[in-house]
Amino acid sequence: VYNAAPTWGVAVGVAVGVAEPVLTQHLHLHQGQTFSFLGVRVSSPLSLLVNGKRPPGSALAPPCLALSNPGALPE
């Protein structure tokens, strides 16, 4: 689940409904071995149903602004 707060999660045994899943086939080669698996991407925890209810707003990760200036002189 993308954009989920680090403190949010679901417990084992709860029912989770995914409204708009994106199923992706992953294929990776690493040190001569092939790893293939399916992944379901969920863009936000707020698009889920957990035991028939939407998660609270606190389940969404807060925005984070990162700035950089590659042309700036080092200090």
ZASE-973082 format. One record per atom (N, C-alpha, C): residue number from 0; residue in three letters; atom name; x, y, z. Coordinates in nm, 2 decimals. Each point is the difference from the previous one (the first is absolute). Example, Ala and Ser with C-alpha at 12.3 -4.5 7.8 and 13.67 -1.06 7.14 Angstrom:
// residues 2
+-----+------+------+--------+--------+--------+
:  nr : rest : atom :   east :  north :     up :
+-----+------+------+--------+--------+--------+
:   0 :  ala :    N :   1.32 :  -0.57 :   0.78 :
:   0 :  ala :   CA :  -0.09 :   0.12 :   0.00 :
:   0 :  ala :    C :   0.09 :   0.12 :   0.00 :
:   1 :  ser :    N :  -0.04 :   0.11 :  -0.07 :
:   1 :  ser :   CA :   0.09 :   0.11 :   0.00 :
:   1 :  ser :    C :  -0.08 :   0.11 :   0.08 :
+-----+------+------+--------+--------+--------+
// end
This chain:
// residues 75
+-----+------+------+--------+--------+--------+
:  nr : rest : atom :   east :  north :     up :
+-----+------+------+--------+--------+--------+
:   0 :  val :    N :   0.09 :  -0.12 :   0.00 :
:   0 :  val :   CA :  -0.09 :   0.12 :   0.00 :
:   0 :  val :    C :   0.09 :   0.12 :   0.00 :
:   1 :  tyr :    N :  -0.01 :   0.08 :  -0.11 :
:   1 :  tyr :   CA :   0.08 :   0.12 :  -0.01 :
:   1 :  tyr :    C :  -0.06 :   0.11 :   0.08 :
:   2 :  asn :    N :   0.08 :   0.09 :   0.05 :
:   2 :  asn :   CA :  -0.04 :   0.12 :   0.07 :
:   2 :  asn :    C :  -0.07 :  -0.03 :   0.13 :
:   3 :  ala :    N :   0.03 :  -0.11 :   0.06 :
:   3 :  ala :   CA :  -0.05 :  -0.04 :   0.13 :
:   3 :  ala :    C :   0.09 :   0.06 :   0.11 :
:   4 :  ala :    N :  -0.06 :   0.04 :   0.11 :
:   4 :  ala :   CA :   0.08 :   0.05 :   0.11 :
:   4 :  ala :    C :   0.08 :  -0.11 :   0.06 :
:   5 :  pro :    N :   0.13 :   0.03 :   0.05 :
:   5 :  pro :   CA :   0.08 :  -0.11 :   0.06 :
:   5 :  pro :    C :  -0.07 :  -0.07 :   0.12 :
:   6 :  thr :    N :  -0.09 :   0.07 :   0.06 :
:   6 :  thr :   CA :  -0.06 :  -0.06 :   0.12 :
:   6 :  thr :    C :  -0.13 :  -0.07 :  -0.03 :
:   7 :  trp :    N :  -0.04 :   0.00 :  -0.12 :
:   7 :  trp :   CA :  -0.13 :  -0.07 :  -0.04 :
:   7 :  trp :    C :   0.03 :  -0.13 :  -0.06 :
:   8 :  gly :    N :  -0.10 :  -0.09 :   0.02 :
:   8 :  gly :   CA :   0.01 :  -0.14 :  -0.06 :
:   8 :  gly :    C :  -0.13 :  -0.07 :   0.03 :
:   9 :  val :    N :  -0.01 :  -0.12 :  -0.05 :
:   9 :  val :   CA :  -0.12 :  -0.08 :   0.02 :
:   9 :  val :    C :   0.05 :  -0.13 :   0.08 :
:  10 :  ala :    N :  -0.09 :  -0.05 :   0.08 :
:  10 :  ala :   CA :   0.04 :  -0.12 :   0.08 :
:  10 :  ala :    C :  -0.03 :  -0.13 :  -0.08 :
:  11 :  val :    N :   0.06 :  -0.10 :   0.04 :
:  11 :  val :   CA :  -0.03 :  -0.13 :  -0.06 :
:  11 :  val :    C :  -0.14 :  -0.04 :   0.03 :
:  12 :  gly :    N :  -0.07 :  -0.04 :  -0.10 :
:  12 :  gly :   CA :  -0.14 :  -0.05 :   0.02 :
:  12 :  gly :    C :  -0.11 :   0.10 :  -0.03 :
:  13 :  val :    N :   0.04 :   0.13 :  -0.03 :
:  13 :  val :   CA :  -0.11 :   0.09 :  -0.04 :
:  13 :  val :    C :  -0.03 :  -0.01 :  -0.15 :
:  14 :  ala :    N :  -0.11 :   0.04 :  -0.04 :
:  14 :  ala :   CA :  -0.04 :   0.00 :  -0.14 :
:  14 :  ala :    C :   0.04 :   0.13 :  -0.06 :
:  15 :  val :    N :   0.07 :  -0.01 :  -0.12 :
:  15 :  val :   CA :   0.04 :   0.12 :  -0.07 :
:  15 :  val :    C :  -0.05 :   0.00 :  -0.14 :
:  16 :  gly :    N :  -0.07 :   0.10 :  -0.04 :
:  16 :  gly :   CA :  -0.05 :   0.02 :  -0.13 :
:  16 :  gly :    C :   0.08 :   0.10 :  -0.08 :
:  17 :  val :    N :   0.04 :  -0.03 :  -0.12 :
:  17 :  val :   CA :   0.07 :   0.09 :  -0.08 :
:  17 :  val :    C :  -0.09 :   0.04 :  -0.12 :
:  18 :  ala :    N :  -0.03 :   0.13 :   0.00 :
:  18 :  ala :   CA :  -0.10 :   0.05 :  -0.10 :
:  18 :  ala :    C :   0.06 :   0.01 :  -0.14 :
:  19 :  glu :    N :   0.12 :   0.05 :  -0.02 :
:  19 :  glu :   CA :   0.06 :   0.02 :  -0.13 :
:  19 :  glu :    C :   0.15 :  -0.06 :   0.00 :
:  20 :  pro :    N :   0.01 :  -0.13 :   0.01 :
:  20 :  pro :   CA :   0.14 :  -0.05 :   0.00 :
:  20 :  pro :    C :   0.06 :   0.00 :  -0.14 :
:  21 :  val :    N :   0.13 :   0.01 :   0.00 :
:  21 :  val :   CA :   0.08 :   0.00 :  -0.13 :
:  21 :  val :    C :   0.09 :  -0.12 :   0.02 :
:  22 :  leu :    N :  -0.03 :  -0.11 :  -0.08 :
:  22 :  leu :   CA :   0.08 :  -0.12 :   0.01 :
:  22 :  leu :    C :   0.12 :   0.01 :  -0.10 :
:  23 :  thr :    N :   0.12 :  -0.03 :   0.05 :
:  23 :  thr :   CA :   0.12 :   0.02 :  -0.08 :
:  23 :  thr :    C :   0.08 :  -0.13 :   0.01 :
:  24 :  gln :    N :   0.05 :  -0.05 :  -0.11 :
:  24 :  gln :   CA :   0.09 :  -0.12 :   0.00 :
:  24 :  gln :    C :   0.14 :   0.06 :   0.01 :
:  25 :  his :    N :   0.08 :  -0.04 :   0.10 :
:  25 :  his :   CA :   0.13 :   0.04 :   0.02 :
:  25 :  his :    C :   0.10 :  -0.11 :  -0.04 :
:  26 :  leu :    N :   0.10 :   0.03 :  -0.07 :
:  26 :  leu :   CA :   0.10 :  -0.09 :  -0.05 :
:  26 :  leu :    C :   0.14 :   0.06 :   0.03 :
:  27 :  his :    N :   0.08 :  -0.06 :   0.09 :
:  27 :  his :   CA :   0.13 :   0.05 :   0.03 :
:  27 :  his :    C :   0.10 :  -0.10 :  -0.01 :
:  28 :  leu :    N :   0.12 :   0.04 :  -0.05 :
:  28 :  leu :   CA :   0.11 :  -0.09 :  -0.01 :
:  28 :  leu :    C :   0.11 :   0.05 :   0.09 :
:  29 :  his :    N :   0.05 :  -0.09 :   0.09 :
:  29 :  his :   CA :   0.10 :   0.04 :   0.10 :
:  29 :  his :    C :   0.10 :  -0.11 :   0.01 :
:  30 :  gln :    N :   0.12 :   0.02 :  -0.02 :
:  30 :  gln :   CA :   0.11 :  -0.09 :   0.01 :
:  30 :  gln :    C :  -0.03 :  -0.14 :  -0.06 :
:  31 :  gly :    N :  -0.05 :   0.01 :  -0.12 :
:  31 :  gly :   CA :  -0.03 :  -0.12 :  -0.08 :
:  31 :  gly :    C :  -0.13 :  -0.07 :   0.04 :
:  32 :  gln :    N :  -0.08 :   0.05 :   0.09 :
:  32 :  gln :   CA :  -0.13 :  -0.05 :   0.04 :
:  32 :  gln :    C :  -0.11 :   0.09 :  -0.05 :
:  33 :  thr :    N :  -0.11 :  -0.07 :  -0.03 :
:  33 :  thr :   CA :  -0.12 :   0.08 :  -0.05 :
:  33 :  thr :    C :  -0.10 :  -0.01 :   0.11 :
:  34 :  phe :    N :  -0.06 :   0.12 :   0.03 :
:  34 :  phe :   CA :  -0.10 :   0.01 :   0.10 :
:  34 :  phe :    C :  -0.12 :   0.06 :  -0.07 :
:  35 :  ser :    N :  -0.12 :  -0.07 :   0.01 :
:  35 :  ser :   CA :  -0.12 :   0.04 :  -0.07 :
:  35 :  ser :    C :  -0.11 :  -0.01 :   0.10 :
:  36 :  phe :    N :  -0.08 :   0.11 :   0.02 :
:  36 :  phe :   CA :  -0.11 :   0.01 :   0.09 :
:  36 :  phe :    C :  -0.10 :   0.10 :  -0.05 :
:  37 :  leu :    N :  -0.12 :  -0.01 :   0.05 :
:  37 :  leu :   CA :  -0.11 :   0.09 :  -0.02 :
:  37 :  leu :    C :   0.00 :   0.10 :   0.11 :
:  38 :  gly :    N :  -0.03 :   0.13 :  -0.03 :
:  38 :  gly :   CA :  -0.01 :   0.10 :   0.11 :
:  38 :  gly :    C :  -0.13 :   0.07 :  -0.03 :
:  39 :  val :    N :  -0.07 :   0.04 :   0.11 :
:  39 :  val :   CA :  -0.12 :   0.08 :   0.00 :
:  39 :  val :    C :   0.03 :   0.14 :   0.05 :
:  40 :  arg :    N :  -0.01 :   0.10 :  -0.08 :
:  40 :  arg :   CA :   0.03 :   0.13 :   0.05 :
:  40 :  arg :    C :  -0.13 :   0.07 :   0.04 :
:  41 :  val :    N :   0.01 :   0.06 :   0.12 :
:  41 :  val :   CA :  -0.11 :   0.08 :   0.06 :
:  41 :  val :    C :   0.05 :   0.14 :   0.03 :
:  42 :  ser :    N :  -0.05 :   0.10 :  -0.07 :
:  42 :  ser :   CA :   0.06 :   0.13 :   0.00 :
:  42 :  ser :    C :  -0.02 :   0.07 :   0.14 :
:  43 :  ser :    N :  -0.10 :  -0.04 :   0.08 :
:  43 :  ser :   CA :  -0.02 :   0.07 :   0.12 :
:  43 :  ser :    C :  -0.07 :  -0.09 :   0.10 :
:  44 :  pro :    N :   0.03 :   0.00 :   0.13 :
:  44 :  pro :   CA :  -0.08 :  -0.08 :   0.09 :
:  44 :  pro :    C :  -0.15 :   0.05 :   0.01 :
:  45 :  leu :    N :  -0.02 :   0.12 :  -0.04 :
:  45 :  leu :   CA :  -0.14 :   0.05 :   0.00 :
:  45 :  leu :    C :  -0.09 :  -0.06 :  -0.11 :
:  46 :  ser :    N :   0.06 :  -0.07 :  -0.09 :
:  46 :  ser :   CA :  -0.08 :  -0.06 :  -0.10 :
:  46 :  ser :    C :  -0.03 :  -0.15 :   0.03 :
:  47 :  leu :    N :   0.04 :  -0.04 :   0.12 :
:  47 :  leu :   CA :  -0.03 :  -0.13 :   0.05 :
:  47 :  leu :    C :  -0.13 :   0.00 :   0.09 :
:  48 :  leu :    N :  -0.06 :  -0.12 :   0.01 :
:  48 :  leu :   CA :  -0.10 :  -0.03 :   0.11 :
:  48 :  leu :    C :   0.06 :  -0.10 :   0.09 :
:  49 :  val :    N :   0.01 :   0.03 :   0.13 :
:  49 :  val :   CA :   0.05 :  -0.09 :   0.10 :
:  49 :  val :    C :  -0.11 :  -0.04 :   0.09 :
:  50 :  asn :    N :  -0.04 :  -0.12 :  -0.01 :
:  50 :  asn :   CA :  -0.12 :  -0.05 :   0.08 :
:  50 :  asn :    C :  -0.12 :   0.09 :  -0.04 :
:  51 :  gly :    N :  -0.02 :   0.03 :  -0.13 :
:  51 :  gly :   CA :  -0.11 :   0.08 :  -0.04 :
:  51 :  gly :    C :   0.00 :   0.15 :   0.02 :
:  52 :  lys :    N :   0.11 :   0.05 :   0.06 :
:  52 :  lys :   CA :   0.01 :   0.14 :   0.03 :
:  52 :  lys :    C :   0.12 :   0.06 :  -0.07 :
:  53 :  arg :    N :   0.00 :   0.13 :  -0.03 :
:  53 :  arg :   CA :   0.11 :   0.07 :  -0.05 :
:  53 :  arg :    C :   0.10 :   0.02 :   0.12 :
:  54 :  pro :    N :   0.13 :   0.00 :  -0.03 :
:  54 :  pro :   CA :   0.10 :   0.03 :   0.11 :
:  54 :  pro :    C :  -0.01 :   0.15 :   0.04 :
:  55 :  pro :    N :   0.04 :   0.03 :   0.11 :
:  55 :  pro :   CA :   0.00 :   0.14 :   0.04 :
:  55 :  pro :    C :   0.10 :   0.09 :  -0.08 :
:  56 :  gly :    N :  -0.02 :   0.13 :   0.00 :
:  56 :  gly :   CA :   0.09 :   0.09 :  -0.07 :
:  56 :  gly :    C :   0.15 :  -0.02 :   0.05 :
:  57 :  ser :    N :   0.02 :  -0.04 :   0.12 :
:  57 :  ser :   CA :   0.13 :  -0.02 :   0.05 :
:  57 :  ser :    C :   0.08 :  -0.11 :  -0.06 :
:  58 :  ala :    N :  -0.08 :  -0.09 :  -0.08 :
:  58 :  ala :   CA :   0.07 :  -0.11 :  -0.07 :
:  58 :  ala :    C :   0.08 :   0.05 :  -0.12 :
:  59 :  leu :    N :  -0.03 :   0.13 :  -0.04 :
:  59 :  leu :   CA :   0.07 :   0.05 :  -0.12 :
:  59 :  leu :    C :   0.13 :   0.07 :   0.05 :
:  60 :  ala :    N :   0.11 :  -0.03 :  -0.07 :
:  60 :  ala :   CA :   0.13 :   0.06 :   0.04 :
:  60 :  ala :    C :  -0.01 :   0.15 :  -0.03 :
:  61 :  pro :    N :   0.06 :   0.08 :   0.09 :
:  61 :  pro :   CA :   0.01 :   0.14 :  -0.01 :
:  61 :  pro :    C :   0.09 :   0.04 :  -0.12 :
:  62 :  pro :    N :  -0.03 :   0.11 :  -0.07 :
:  62 :  pro :   CA :   0.08 :   0.05 :  -0.11 :
:  62 :  pro :    C :   0.14 :   0.03 :   0.05 :
:  63 :  cys :    N :   0.10 :  -0.01 :  -0.08 :
:  63 :  cys :   CA :   0.14 :   0.03 :   0.04 :
:  63 :  cys :    C :   0.06 :   0.08 :  -0.12 :
:  64 :  leu :    N :   0.05 :   0.11 :   0.03 :
:  64 :  leu :   CA :   0.06 :   0.08 :  -0.11 :
:  64 :  leu :    C :   0.15 :  -0.01 :   0.01 :
:  65 :  ala :    N :   0.07 :  -0.03 :  -0.11 :
:  65 :  ala :   CA :   0.14 :  -0.01 :   0.00 :
:  65 :  ala :    C :   0.05 :   0.09 :  -0.11 :
:  66 :  leu :    N :   0.10 :   0.09 :   0.03 :
:  66 :  leu :   CA :   0.05 :   0.09 :  -0.09 :
:  66 :  leu :    C :   0.15 :  -0.02 :  -0.03 :
:  67 :  ser :    N :   0.04 :   0.02 :  -0.12 :
:  67 :  ser :   CA :   0.15 :  -0.01 :  -0.03 :
:  67 :  ser :    C :   0.03 :   0.10 :  -0.10 :
:  68 :  asn :    N :   0.12 :   0.05 :   0.00 :
:  68 :  asn :   CA :   0.05 :   0.09 :  -0.10 :
:  68 :  asn :    C :   0.14 :  -0.05 :  -0.05 :
:  69 :  pro :    N :  -0.01 :  -0.08 :  -0.11 :
:  69 :  pro :   CA :   0.13 :  -0.06 :  -0.04 :
:  69 :  pro :    C :   0.10 :   0.10 :  -0.05 :
:  70 :  gly :    N :  -0.04 :   0.12 :  -0.03 :
:  70 :  gly :   CA :   0.09 :   0.10 :  -0.05 :
:  70 :  gly :    C :   0.07 :   0.08 :   0.12 :
:  71 :  ala :    N :  -0.05 :  -0.02 :   0.12 :
:  71 :  ala :   CA :   0.05 :   0.08 :   0.11 :
:  71 :  ala :    C :   0.15 :  -0.04 :   0.03 :
:  72 :  leu :    N :   0.08 :   0.09 :   0.05 :
:  72 :  leu :   CA :   0.14 :  -0.02 :   0.03 :
:  72 :  leu :    C :   0.00 :  -0.07 :   0.14 :
:  73 :  pro :    N :   0.09 :  -0.10 :   0.01 :
:  73 :  pro :   CA :   0.01 :  -0.07 :   0.13 :
:  73 :  pro :    C :   0.05 :   0.09 :   0.11 :
:  74 :  glu :    N :  -0.04 :  -0.01 :   0.12 :
:  74 :  glu :   CA :   0.04 :   0.08 :   0.11 :
:  74 :  glu :    C :   0.14 :  -0.03 :   0.05 :
+-----+------+------+--------+--------+--------+
// end
